[in-house]
Amino acid sequence: MPISYTSPEKAVSFIKSHQRVFIHGSAATPTRLLYALAERRDEVQNVELVSITTLGDMPLVSEECQKSFFMNSLFVSANIRKAVNSDHGGYVPIFLSEIGQLFRNNILGVDVALIQVSEPDAHGFCTLGTSVDVAKPAVETAKIIVAQVNKRMPRTHGDGHIHFSKFSAAIHVDDPLPEINYAEKISKIEKQIGYHISSLIEDRSTLQMGIGAIPDAVLNSLENHKDLGIHTEMFSNGILNLMKSGAVTNAYKKKHPGKVVSSFTVGTKELYDTINDNPEFSFHEAAYVNDTAIIRKNPKVISINSCLELDLTGQVCADSIGSYHYSGVGGQMDFMRGAALSVGGKPIMALPSQTKKGASKIVPFLKEGAGVVTTRAHMHYVVTEYGIAYLFGKNLRQRAYELKRIAHPDHHEDLDRAIRERFGSYIYPFR
């Protein structure tokens, strides 16, 4: 099959005014195509952009592009945060597992998909590389697909294959993928949190990790564990040493035994090289990976997530600071519930007790305008550097005292006062 490429400028010429454009995310963000599209800002208007997390530069939200492009984000990453919180953007709160329905049911029908893929094999098949997640339903429903074919994009196994003939246009690049090393950001606080969480994890557990230093700190504490499995919406470099040490074997998973299952990955070149054409890693659409019915089939699912703020009853805000959109719903609820339903599973919410400015993250009430991502009815374990609180089956007063116990000592007095004002001084007399 003949393979032909064009220039970025010609590739994005398929995009017209009043269309909806999907942007491939995370390490697969097609930066060359985004810059080429930004150059067309005087030729198009009212182009709606939809995406989850994107990495690197985002020229389409620059001041000069505001009149032409509207960022309607399904998850708020740092490079679009300002735009989403302005008149030139918006945020759609939605579970990661349900985003595919927006595309397939034409609720947010995709006109053009801008994606980054691996080079075609001998049969003409490329892969969606590091991010199958919501890109798979986007490309399957888009009227037009424009691809950035990257020599350095790893070829991944799973459900992310797409034939070159499906592309309306393609450019060829040899660009390094964006890299993030969460291990460099692990502080003493995260190490202590990781230590506490590791004490909750039994051998033969199936792990789900969110994004950031805390999940990698947990993984660093698990080298003496045995026969761990991985079924997670995303992973980073933290699992590599566990696989090398033999702690991760995936041998006792019920779904895809022997394989690390994920929908996307972000890390360093070492990680990208490891997953390249490696059948031990299997990438699937988020609607499958994050399906509670799939998650719960694995044994002892450990779901590790974090949040921005947690109130004394266990309500979790993970997507906003007050009404300021900071992150997204993502897959937190999908896995918290899946872990709770798994035999021997443990849903864990982990957070430092304070912000960098010294404010307590455990608060009497969430900030005005804050979004509740995980409800108090879904909470089981909460972990800070000061210990583990178990909320499941406890009434609101008991929960409040459990959470105060693992809050930073500087805030105990204020939290104790808030508990008495809300619940009275009566102490529940039973165990």
HELIX and SHEET records of a PDB file:
HELIX    1   1 PRO A    8  ALA A   11  1                                   4    
HELIX    2   2 VAL A   12  PHE A   14  5                                   3    
HELIX    3   3 THR A   31  ALA A   38  1                                   8    
HELIX    4   4 PRO A   59  VAL A   61  5                                   3    
HELIX    5   5 GLU A   63  CYS A   65  5                                   3    
HELIX    6   6 ALA A   78  ILE A   80  5                                   3    
HELIX    7   7 ARG A   81  VAL A   84  1                                   4    
HELIX    8   8 LEU A   96  GLU A   98  5                                   3    
HELIX    9   9 ILE A   99  ARG A  104  1                                   6    
HELIX   10  10 ALA A  135  THR A  141  1                                   7    
HELIX   11  11 PHE A  164  LYS A  166  5                                   3    
HELIX   12  12 TYR A  182  LYS A  185  5                                   4    
HELIX   13  13 LYS A  188  SER A  198  1                                  11    
HELIX   14  14 ALA A  213  ASN A  220  1                                   8    
HELIX   15  15 GLY A  238  SER A  245  1                                   8    
HELIX   16  16 LYS A  269  ILE A  275  1                                   7    
HELIX   17  17 ALA A  286  VAL A  289  1                                   4    
HELIX   18  18 THR A  292  ILE A  295  1                                   4    
HELIX   19  19 GLN A  332  LEU A  341  1                                  10    
HELIX   20  20 ARG A  376  HIS A  378  5                                   3    
HELIX   21  21 LEU A  396  ARG A  405  1                                  10    
HELIX   22  22 PRO A  409  HIS A  411  5                                   3    
HELIX   23  23 HIS A  412  PHE A  423  1                                  12    
SHEET    1   A 7 GLY A  89  TYR A  91  0                                        
SHEET    2   A 7 PHE A  69  SER A  73  1                                        
SHEET    3   A 7 VAL A  47  VAL A  50  1                                        
SHEET    4   A 7 ARG A  20  ILE A  23  1                                        
SHEET    5   A 7 VAL A 112  VAL A 117  1                                        
SHEET    6   A 7 ILE A 144  ASN A 150  1                                        
SHEET    7   A 7 ALA A 169  VAL A 173  1                                        
SHEET    1   B 2 PHE A 125  THR A 127  0                                        
SHEET    2   B 2 HIS A 161  HIS A 163 -1                                        
SHEET    1   C 3 HIS A 157  GLY A 158  0                                        
SHEET    2   C 3 PHE A 281  PHE A 283  1                                        
SHEET    3   C 3 VAL A 260  SER A 262  1                                        
SHEET    1   D 6 GLY A 229  ILE A 230  0                                        
SHEET    2   D 6 THR A 206  MET A 209  1                                        
SHEET    3   D 6 VAL A 301  SER A 306  1                                        
SHEET    4   D 6 LYS A 346  ALA A 350  1                                        
SHEET    5   D 6 TYR A 381  THR A 384  1                                        
SHEET    6   D 6 GLY A 387  TYR A 390 -1                                        
SHEET    1   E 2 MET A 234  PHE A 235  0                                        
SHEET    2   E 2 PHE A 264  THR A 265  1                                        
SHEET    1   F 3 VAL A 316  CYS A 317  0                                        
SHEET    2   F 3 GLU A 309  ASP A 311 -1                                        
SHEET    3   F 3 ILE A 362  VAL A 363  1                                        
SHEET    1   G 2 SER A 320  ILE A 321  0                                        
SHEET    2   G 2 TYR A 324  HIS A 325 -1                                        
END                                                                             
